[in-house]
Amino acid sequence: MREQLAALREEGLAEVASAQNGEQLAAVEVALLGRSGRLTALLKGVGRLAAEERPLIGKLANEVKAALSQSLAAKQEELAAAELAQDLAGVGLDPTLPGPPAPFGAVHPVMQAARDLEDHFSSLGYVIWDGPEVESEANNFDALNIPADHPARESHDTIWMAEDTGPERFCLRTHTSPVQVRALRELGAPLRVVAPGRVFRQEAQDATHEHSFHQMEGLVVDKGVGVPHMLHAMNSLLEGVFGRKLETRLRPGFFPFVEPGFELDARCPFCKAGCRVCKGTRWIELMPGGLVHPHVLRSAGVNPNEYSGFAFGLGLSRIAMLRSNIDDIRWMMSGDLRFLRQFPS
């Protein structure tokens, strides 16, 4: 039977190669591999072989079938291409000529900043975490120690989903901070995590404010973590991202989910005496942060008497502006190809 299978393979390949059109090829396929085809008829005799010979013949039969199937598929593509060329010959089109070159895309400056920061944090042992853009009121506000009467919950700041009859309200997340709560609940402490993503707010648009923009939340929770650890992490981060030391300043700031809270500002690179980006102050607010409030740790199931931590929020859109000398944040979400083509990958 080995000789018969070898002969069937050679004869079958020759018949496939000689087919002139799709109908002939289909007839060859049925004659070779159909239910009543020559290979099927040949395999009916396997049961009469010795038991030790059956596996070898079965393997050889599978190889013959695979070779014939591959040859049939290649011949089908060849015939289809020839038929298409024949159909198009009358309209003056040569399908063998190369088509117009496809335009190359580029990585958006915000996405490039996110990737660089993810690489930086990964090298320091941080976990990259993600969360939903539509967030519950409990995660976006309650778990972060933001009181019920806080102005941030009002519709002039937060974009709420349409009202429903459920027990819980949902909104477009106003910051990436809810991800730190989700990560703590799932991974526990100790923990080092960063969460990049898009956030939404009811903002009056100008050169530095947009209703949709990108942030990156950083969180470290461990035993004995304090302000010096936070300052070192924030400054080394900026130096790693920009490749140079930035002139920065630290000032007090209030955020319900940290205590104490700070604002880290960077010197404006666009002016020497004040401009619309820095609003005449010569400083750009870049990275707020602070020590994680005990209420936030408790809401995530972490004992604040055992663990402490720091959190910081980084404006990816503003990082991209500083790195690429972009003087208006509204370009980021414009979708204007003239803007994007300035940043080839």
Buried (B, 14 or more C-beta within 10 A) or exposed (E): BEEEBEEBBEEBBEBBEEBEEEEBBEEBBEBBBEEEBBBBEBBEEEEEBEEEEEEEBEEBBEEBBEBBEEBBEEBBEEBEEEEEEEEEEEEEEEEEEEEEEEEEEBBBBBBBBBEBBBEBBEEEEBBBBEBBBEBBBBBBBBBBBBEEEEEBBEEEBBBBEEEEEEEEBBBBBBBBBBBBBBBBBEBEBEBBBBBBBBBBBBBEEEBBEBBBBBBBBBBBBBEEBEBEBBBEBBBEBBEBBBEEEBEBEBEEBEBBBBBEBBBBBBBBBBBEEBBEBBBEEBBBBBBBBBBBBBBBBBBBEBEBEEBBBBBBBBBBBBBBBBBBEBBBBBBBBEEEEEBBEEBEE
